[in-house]
Amino acid sequence: MEVIRDVAKMDMEAACDGTCACSTCHVIFMESSYKKLLDAPSEDEMDMLDLAPKVTNTSRLSCQVRITPELDNISVTIPNEMENQMGY
């Protein structure tokens, strides 16, 4: 989430500020990039993704993705549609 927002300077709401309490940082990884992720989504993350629109098998909340060297130069898609589960 911070890389997208602070380094890439892309607009991302991130309403819960990275606490896995909304789905506004939902991103979709390419299949080849998704396989490079070291951590599987937690149950809490999966619960939040259940509430997000346009979820795919390679969807993650970017606030829950641990950045590792294996993820250098990957691309993700940021869906144009999102729902703020925090109610604001």
N, C-alpha and C positions, 0 to 999 in steps of 0.2 A: 504494500500500500504506500509506504513512504517513498519507495523508488519511483512509483508511477506519479505520485503527487509532487514530490520534492526534487527528484533528479530529472525525470522526463518532463516535468512541468505540465502534466496533463491534468485536466479537471477530473476530480474524483471526490464525491461528497464525503464518504467515510464518516457518516453521522455519529457512530459510536466511538470514533477515534481509536479503532483497533482493538476493541474489547470483545469482538465476536457477538455483538448484541444487535446487529442489523445485517442487511445484505447489500448495502450500498457500495461495497468494494468488490462485488462479484466480478470475476474475470473468467475467461474461457481460454484454456491452454490448447495449443495444437497437440495432437496425440503424441508426437515424438517428444515434445517438451514436457508433457504431463508425466511421461515415464521417468523423467529425470528428477522428479520431486522425491525427496528423501522421506518425508513424513506423509502418512495417509491423513485424510481429514478426520478430525475428532467427531464425536457424536454431537457436540454442541454446534460445530460448523455444519454438519449435515442437516441438523434441525433448522438452522438459518437458511441454508440453501434450499430447503423444502419450500420456503416462503418466497424465494426470489423468482422473478420471471425468466423464461428462456434458459433454464439450466440444462446443461449437457453432461455427458459422462466425464468430461474433462473440466468441469466447472470447479472453482475454488473461491474462497474469500481471500482476497490478496493480503489482508491483515494476518492471516493464519499461515501464510507460506514462508518458510524459512529460506532466506536467500543464501545460496551456496555457489561456489565456483562453477558447478555443473550447469547452473542456470544462466551463465553469461551468454549474451546475444540471442536470447529467446524472444519470441513475440507472443503477446496475449491479445485477445479481443476483449474490449470493454463493451458490454451490451448497451445499446442506447436506451433501453427500458430498464428501470429499476424501481424498487419499492423500498421506502424507508420504514423499517419495522419498529422504529423508535417513536413513531407518531408525530414527527416534526420534520 
